[in-house]
Amino acid sequence: MEPDRQCMICGLPVNNGAWLCIACERAYGLAIAFAGWPDWAKALKDDEQKRRRRIARYRGFTVLSYEEAGIEDLVYSGADDSLAG
């Protein structure tokens, strides 16, 4: 599973609220206000923000197969019994 908070360029884990690791911030000259970032960096930040929101939204959900959830049993078992009445 990928970390919730990661550098938008290299993918290394970062602290809450950070968009970049220190190495990428220095390498790409992004240790400035967001308004001064180049367009490509702003686009990467937007993509990373969407990814983080998507993870946060689905954090509490567990995906199960129909078999694990017993849905098939609910749908198919007893269906004929109820119609035979």
C-alpha positions, 0 to 999 in steps of 0.5 A: 500500500502506498503512503498517504502523504508522499512527495509529488515528484519522487514518491518518498513519504513526507510529513503532513502538509508537505507536497515535496521531500527536501531533496526534490524541493532543492533540486527543482527550486521549489522552496518558494511560495506556491504562487511562484511555482512553475505550471508543471509543479502546480499540476503535479500538486493538484494531482497529488492533492486529488490522490490524497483526498481519494485515499482519505475518502475511502480509508474507512471502507473495506472492499469484499468480494460478493462471496466474502460478504455472503451476498450470493447467499442472501440473493439466491438462497431461499428464493425458490422457497419464498415463491413456492409458498 
